[in-house]
C-alpha cells in the first residue's frame, strides 16, 4: 500500500481511539456495539487494516459519530 494511503489509515485509527477513549469505552465494548471482533478494532486503531465501509459505519454509529468525522 502506498505511503499516503497508510497515513490515512493511521489518522483514521487515531480518530477512532480518541473518540473511544473520550467516551471511556473499551475496545471490547466498541467491538460489541459495532458487532465486529475486538481484534478488528485494535487493528483499525493501529492503522494496520483497511476496514470496509460497512465496518466504518458500524464503528461510527457505536461511537455516536459519522464516518466523515472519523476521516
Buried (B, 14 or more C-beta within 10 A) or exposed (E): EEEEEEEBBBEBBBBBBEBBEEEEBEBEBBBBBBEBEBEBBBBBBEBEBBBEEEBBBBBBEBBEBEBEEBE
